[in-house]
Amino acid sequence: MSGRGKPRSVRAKSHEPADAKNPVRAKSARQPPKEPVKDTKKETQQIIDENKSKKTKEHKQPKRTTEGKPPVPHESVEVKTGSRMVRKGYNFDSNPDKILFTTLDQLKIKKKQKSESASIVNDLVKRIKDHMKKCTECFKDVNDLRTGSYYENLKISNPDEFDVMLTVPVERVDIRPFGDDGAFYSVAFKRGKHSLDRFLDEDNTISASGMLTEFRNEVKKCVKILRGVGLEKKKKGCPAVTLLINGTGMVPISLDIVLGLEVRSSWPTFTQGGIDKIDIWLGTKVKKEQKLKGYYLVPKYEGKGTVEREGVCARDIWRISFSHVEKSILTNHGSQKTCCEANGTRCCRVSWTLGHKTFFPCVQLLKYCLKLLKHLLGLLKAENPSLSKFCSYHAKTTLLHACCSRTQDSDWEAVRLGPCFQQLLEDFEGHLKHSMLPNFFIPTHNLLGSGHDRKSCQFLARRIEEERNNGFPIFRK
């Protein structure tokens, strides 16, 4: 019954005999047996009451979506931010996640293109590594460490940027902090001879600038005879030798060959309180495994290279790097893997299918959110060149902090892409508004400190908020 009025009775069809001549008799023959008279007024009122009850229940308990989550009511509230108007809670699409998944599809790299680029890079890295081992004395012990977005499966759009660290192992070294933030250090040998002795200063510290210059010269010797491979101009304070690879029928590739020192000793005291946070996320077992890997130092400094501290110039210091740990974390399982620990909850890792891909929950969504944030940051930088000092490492660090504040795998389920990405953006906005983004491994090192003025941080925070509250129009261009 519709409940809008009196119920309609359905008349059953009856076949009248062909010889029926008496119309009264024929009429009585068509009438169905008498039923008890219904109180239609009372029945109609009952239906109306039932419908009211249903509406009340529907208002209290909204229908579940296909993702198993109740839809969030969208209220459009206009708020002025600077010269722009932000409409909080506004969505262009009935499915707010649609634009995010569409954007992710557009950011995918073609397998053939990816394979071709990786093959070229691998061949070139092998050639440089072999040259170092055979033709040099100071770099004969180098090992390669593949880090960066490509090797973390976080590369977007094109396989056009690669980072490879060529590391030299050092033993029995004295690591002393340069400055108060714990990110930069001077390195000196304690005793004995070493293949790097030629780079020692008067105070027995290893000259980062001298070693990097020699490293660059050797890379240049190796690639100068190669067709389609060029050397980019040296950048101030940059620890990498950048090679530009141009080949027929492929996208130009930028390959950063980074010089590094591999230190096999306990982590500096400034790292306390940094990676320790992953206890509640990935567990104590994973943390111990990561800390046993040691750490790396790269020839990088901030500010003027002529600044001296305790007789050491800034251009000769080293910055600590945990890129190998970042890679391990971002390609790792989620918190539920702590089931193998004594105090962990027993679990069975379950994967499911979304679209045509089967994946594990937290790892995949972490990558989705980070890819989208990197893409958004790239578009905003292209829109306003004054934001050029902000980089993907700020996005990655924001994600690592977010993972430690929301530690359950259920917080990062792939069906929650929209809410998770929104939360990640809010986290990033908070860091920008306060001009404070602590290095994940070194809490005393503020990544938004030196070189990032408060005005640009505030501007970027406003632009991200505008995009977030208006359904990401920049993704639709």
N, C-alpha and C positions, 0 to 999 in steps of 0.2 A: 504493500500500500504506500501511496505517496505521502499521505499525511496532510495533504493540502485541502481536503474537503471530504465530502461523503464518499465512501468506497463505491466504486462501480461494480455492479454484478455482471458476470459474464453469462450471456445467453447461449445455451447449448443448442446446436442445430438439430432439428427433428425432421424426418421425411414424412410428409403428409401422404396418405393413400390417394391414389389417383381417382377413386370413385367416391371420395368424401364430398357430399352435396350439402350437408347441413353445416352452415358456417359457424353456428354456436357450438355444435359438437366438435367441429374441426379445431376451433379455438381452444376448447377445453382439453382436446387431445394434445395440443402443443404445450400446455402449461405443465411445468414440473411439479412434483409433489410439494406441498406446502411445508416450509421450514419455520422454526420459531422466529418471531419478529425480533430483530436486533435493535438495540438502542444505539442508533448511529451517532447521536449527539455525544453520548458518553464515550463511544469508541474513538471518535475523532479527537476528543479532548485527550484521551489516553495516548494517541499517536503523537500529538503535539508535545505532550510532556516527555515522551520517549526521545523525540528529536532534540528537545532542549537539553536533556541529560547527555545525549551523544555529543552535542556541540561543546558542552562543558568539559567532558572527558578529552575531546580532541584538543581543546585549548590548553589543558593541563599537560597532556602527553602528546606532543607532536609526533607525526609519523616518522618512522626510521627511514633513513636514506639507504641507498645500496651499499654505502660504506659502513653501515651499522652505527652511525652517529646521528643524533637529532640535528636537524638543520638549525643554524643560528639565525634568530630573527635579525633582519637588517633594518636599522634605523638610519635615516639620512639626516645628519646634523652638520650644518655648515659652520666651519671655523676658519677665521682668517689667520694665515701664517705669513707675515711679511706682506708682499704684494699679491700673493696668490690666495685662492680660496680652496680649502680642503673640505671634502664632504665625507665625514667619517661614516664607515659602515656601508658605503655605497658600492654596489656591484653592477658591472655592465652585463653580466651573464647570470643566468639562473644557477649555473654551476661555476662558482668562483675559481675552482681548481682547473678549469678547462684551459684558460690562457697559460697557466703554468706548465701543464703537460704539453700543450702545443709548442711552447717555447723550448722545452726540453727536447722535443723531437727535432726542432730546427737546429739545435746545438750539437746534435749527434755528428760524429765524424764517420765518413764512409770507410768501410773496412779496407777496401783496396788502397785508398789514399793513405790510410794509417799504416798499412803494411809496407807500402813503398817508402814512405818517409822514415819509418823505423829502420828499414834495411839500409838506407843511405847513411843514417846517423850511426848505426852500429858498425858499419864498415870504416867510417871515418874515425870513430873513437878507438877502434882496434888499431888502426894505422898509427895514430898519435901515441897510444899506449906502448906499442911495439918500438916506436922511435925512442921514447923516453927510456925504455929498458936497455936498448941496444947501443944507443948513441950518447947517453949521458951517464955521469957518475952520481950526481946528486939526486936524480929522479929515477934511478934504476929500480927502486922498490915500490913504485907506484901501483896502486890498485884503483879500480874504478868503482864508483858508488852512484847508482842511478837514482836520482831523486827528482822532485818537482812534479807538477801537475800531470804530465804525460804518464809517468810511472806510478802515480797514485790513482790513475783512471779518472782524473778530474779535468782533463783537457777538454776545451769546448771549441766548437766551430771548425777549426782547422788544425792539423798536426804540424804547426809551423814554429813551435818553440820547444826546445829540449834543454834540460840541465843535467850535466854529468860532472861529478866531482872526481878528480884524480888526486888521491890521498897518499901522503908519505907517512909511514908509521914512525913515531918518535917515542923513545923510552927514557926514563929517569930525567924528567924535565921539571923545572920549577915554574909553576903558573902563578903569576901575580896580577891582581886586578888593576886595571887602568881606569880610574874614575870610581864613582860611587854606585853606579847602577848594576854592576856585575855582568855586563854583556861583553866587555872588552878586556883583553889580557896581554901582558908581555910574556914571552916564553924564553926560558934560558935552560941550557943543559947543565945538569948537576956535576957530572964528571965523565971522563972517558972521551974517546974520539967518535966522530959521527960523520957521515957523508955530507952533512949540511954545515960543517965547520966553516966553510968559505963564506957563509952568510952571517957569521957571528959579529956583533958589534964589540966595542971595547969592554962593555960590562957583561959580555958573554950571552947577550940576548940575541935571538934570531931576528934578523931584519926582514920584516914582512915585505917591505917595498923592494928590497934587493932580490929576494927570492922570487917574487912575482914577476919582476922584470926578466930574470933569467928564464923563468917558465914560459913567459910570453915569447921570448926569442926562439925557444926550442919548438914551440907550436908553429911559429911562423916558418921556420926551416922545413918542418914536416909537410906543410900544406901548400907551400909556394909553387910547387910543380903541378899541383892538382888543378884541373880545369873546372871552372864554375864554383870555386871555393875562394872567398875573400876574407880578409881580416878587418873587423870593424875598429874604428879609432878607439884608443884607450879612454875610459871614463874615470874621472876622479873618484877615488875611494871604492871602485868596483873590484871585487875579487875574481872576476871572470875574464877569460879571453873569449871574445864573441866572434864566432865564425858565421859568415853569411853564405848559404848554399843555394845556388840557382841552377836548376836543371830543366831540360826540355819536358814540357807536359806535366809539371808538378808545381805545387805552391812553393814560394821561397821559404827556406828554413833558417831560423836563427838558433845556433847551437852555442850554449854557454859552457865552456870548459873551465871549471872552477878548481883552483889550487886549494888543497886542504892538508892539515896536519891531523893524523889520527892519534889520539891520546888514549892509552889504555890505563886509566887510573880512576880513582873515585871522582865523582862530580864535584865541582867547586861549591863552597858553602852557600853562595848566592842562590843556588838552585833549590835549597831547602824550602819546602812549602809550595814548590811548583808542581813537578810531576807527582808528588805525593798525593795530590788531589784525585788521581785516577784510581786510588784504592777502592772507593765506593762505586766507581763506574766499571772498570775492567778487572779489579781485584788485585790483591797483593802479589800474586804469582806473576802476573803480567808486568807489574811495576818492577819487580826484582829482575826479571828477564831483560827489561829495557835498560836498567841502570848498569847491568853487567856488560853492555855493549860499548861502554866508553862514550866518547864524544869527539867532535871535530872542531878545528879552529880554521877560520878562513881569513885571508889578509884584507880586512876591511876596517875603515875608521869613519868617524863622523866629524864634521866641522873642519877646522884647518889642520892640515897635516904637520904643521910646524910647532904645534902646541906640545910642550914638554911636561912630563910628570916624573919626578925622581930620575931624571936623566934619560928618559925614553921618549922619543918623538911619536906623535899620534900616527904618522904614516907607517910606523914599524910595529904597530900593535895588531892583534888578532881578535876577531869576534867569534864567540862560541856559537856552534851550530848543532841543532838536534834534528836536522832534516830527516835522518834515518829513522828516528823515533816517531816523528810525525807520519811518515809513510807507513810504518808498522801499525800505528793506531788507526789511521784512516782506512786501512785495508784489513782491519781486525774484525773480530766478532763483537757482539754487544755484551752487556753486563751479564746476561744469562749464562755465559760461559764460566762464571764463577762457581757453577755447580760442582766442579771438580775439586773445589777447595773444602777444607774441613768445616767451615762455618757458612758455606754457600748453600743456596736453595737448589735442590735437585730439579733438573729440568730436561726437556727434550727439545732441541732446537727445531723449530718447524718453519718450513718455507711455504710460500703460496704463490699463486700466479696472478699477475696484474697485467691485463692486456695479453701479450704473447711472451712475457718474460717471467721466469721463476727466480725469486731472489730471497735473501734473508732480510728481515725487517730493518733493523737500525742502520746497518752499513749502507744499504742502498739509499735510504732517505737522507742520510748525512750527505751523501754525494749529490743527490738531487738539490738539496737546499744550498749547498756550497756552490754548485754550478750556477744556479740562478742568481745568487748574490754576486758572484764574480762577473756574470754577464751584465747585471744591473749596474754594477760599479763601472764596468767598461763603457757602457752606453752613456752614463752620466759624465764620465771623464771626457769622452768624445764631444759631448754637448758643451762642456765647460773646461777648457784646458788648464784653468787655475787649480783643478783637482788632481793634477798629474802626480803628485807625491803620494797619493793614496794607492795602495796596491792590493793584489790578491792575498798577500800574507796577512793583511789586516782582517780580511774576511775569514781566512782559515783559523786565525787565532780566536776570533769571536766564536766560531763554531766549537772549538775545543773547550772554551770556557762554558759554552752552553751545554755541552755534553756532560760536564761535571756538575752542573746545577740541576740538570734533568737526566737522571742516571738510569732510568728504567727503559728497557727496549720498547715497552708499550708507548713511551713518550715519542718514539721516532718510527711509528708504523707508517708504511708507505701510503695507506689510505688517509693519513692525516697530513698530506703534503701542504695544503693551504694553511691550516693553523700553525704548523711547525715553521713554515717559511715566514709567516707573519711574526711569530715570536722571535725568530732569529734576527729579523730586521729591527724589531724593537730593541733587542739586546745591542745591536750595532749602533742604533741611534743613541742609546744611553751612553755608550762609550764615547761617541763623538761629542755629545752635548757637554760631557764633563772633561773632554780632551784627555781621557785616561783609558788606555787599553794595555794592561800589564802583559808582558811576554809570558806565554803559558808556562815556560820552564824557568823563567827568572822573574819572580813577582816584582822585584825592585826596578825592572827595566820597563819604562813606559814607551810603547811603540808610537804613541801620538805626541811624544815630547818634542825632541829636537827636530826641527824642520817642518813641523806642522803647527801653523798658527791657529789660534782659537776661532778666528773668523771663518776660515775655510772649513773647519770641523763643524761649526754651527750650520753653515750653508749646506754642506752635504747631508747633515741630519735632516734638515727641512725638506730637501729634495726627495730623500728616501721616504719620508713620512707622507709627502704628497702622492708619490707613486703608490705607496702601500694602501692609502685610504681611498684612492680613486681607481682601483682595479688594474694598475700597471699599464697606463696608456702607452708608455715608452716601449713596451713589448709588442704593441699592436702596430707600430709604425712600419 
